[in-house]
Amino acid sequence: MVYYVYILKSSKNGKRYAGFTRKPPAVRQAEHNKGINRWTSKNRPFDLIYFEKFRSRKDGLNREKYFKTAAGRRWLDEKFVL
């Protein structure tokens, strides 16, 4: 089974969203742009800026958790110069 960790960036305000899914990241981006939850509905539309693929659910969840830390946010800032 394949898992994905993805990063979305709001075109509205520049905020980022880190998520974990088994669906292709572009499908999740479309779902978020439809406003599937409160936070994403208030910050849409989103651009898919990054994703990684994992064979292990545990590894994917750990990577998503990393992106939600200060170190993970700094890594994204350096990689994408946002």
N, C-alpha and C positions, 0 to 999 in steps of 0.2 A: 504494500500500500504506500502511496505517496502523500506527503504532507507539505504544506507551504506556510512560510512566514512571509508576510507582505507588509509593506509600508505605503500608506497613502498620504498625500499632502493635499490639504484644502486649498482650492483656488480662491476661496472667499477670504481666508485670513492667515494662510500659511501654516496652520497647525498640522501636526502629523498624527497619524493613527497607525499603530502596530497591531496586526492581527494574525491569527493562526487558523488554518482551514485545510480541509481535504479537497475542496473545490479549486479549480484554476483561479489564480489571483484576479484575472480580468473579470471573471464571473462575480467574485466578491466585490470588486470595485463597482460594478454595475448595481449590485444589491445595495451597497452603501449609498450610492448616488440616488437611489430610490427612497432613501430615508428609513432604513430598516430598524434603527433604534434612535433614541432621543439625542445622543451626542452627535452621531453622524448626520442626522436630519438637520441639525442646527448649524453644521459646519460644511455642508456640501456646496458645490460639487468637489469631487476628489480626483486627483491624478494618481495613478499607480507609479511610484517612483522607484521601487525596488522590491525584489522578492528572492527568496532562497527556497530550495527544494530539499526535503529530508525523507529518508526511508523509515526513520524512527520517530514515533509520536513524542517520546520523551525528549529527544534532541531538538525537535521543532519547538516544543513548549518552552524548553530552556532558552532557546534563541529568542523567542518572542519576549520572554521575561527580561532577557538582557537588553533588548531594544527599549524597554520601558525604564531602564536605569539611567542614571546620569552618564555613566560610561558609554552606554549604548547610544544615547542621544548625541554625545560628543562624537562618537564614531560616525554617525550619520551626518552630522554637521561637517566633519572633515571630508567625508567621501563625496558629498553632494554640494558643499559650499552653499547651503541654503540661506 
